[in-house]
Amino acid sequence: MTNEILWIGFAVLDLSLVLVLYRFFGKTGLYGLIVFNLILCNIQVLKTVELFGMTTTLGNILYASVFLSTDMLSEFHGKEEAKKAVYLGFVVLIMAVCYMQLALQFTPAPDDFAQPHLESIFGFMPRIALGSLCAYLLSQLHDVHVFHLLKDRLGDRHLWLRNNASTLMSQLIDSSVFCFVALWGLFPFDVWVEILLTTYIFKVIVAVMDTPFLYMARRIHTRIYAG
């Protein structure tokens, strides 16, 4: 199975599960998904892959669905609930980094096999997490602000515009800040630039893909939670 088919299938699966969690758990499900995806995408981002002839990092799909989740919270539950989710993800990511760094300090048993693998993955995590934390907080708060700025001006009309305009601008901030803080110097400059561009491109693709899912989420909210 090619990377491209896997990537498209993964995107559809992850965006669909956002709806499933919202359907059965409401905004609590979105809080849980944001935390889960943030931790996991900071691990997946360490892996680079070839997609459509371009080099990019994994984690883009999971991170893009975080924006879908915060847009859903903004649209259906208000600005303060969306900001609460942003801060929750921020705090949990700090906890995850601290806990894993503490775990690495334990002396492994003589027959332990996991320590080298954990060091390979989580040894990079402080820098990755710092980049992710800076990018996440700046971009997500920007996303919530722009989403509600457009909502105040447009009302309930043009949901697709609020969703895409806020997300695309915020994803550019996110990709730029993350790649500079987390990846600068780890790759040759030309590869670093390619990762920055492709990271943003693939986030844009997922952001456009999530638009129909946001409309489906509105139907779920109207049918189940608004009544």
Secondary structure by P-SEA (a helix, b strand, c coil): ccaaaaaaaaaaaaaaaaaaaaaccaaaaaaaaaaaaaaaaaaaccbbbbccccccccaaaaaaaaaaaaaaaaacccaaaaaaaaaaaaaaaaaaaaaaaaaaacccccccccaaaaaaaccaaaaaaaaaaaaaaaaaaaaaaaaaaaaaaccccaaaaaaaaaaaaaaaaaaaaaaaacccccccaaaaaaaaaaaaaaaaaaaaaaaaaaaaaaaaaaacccc
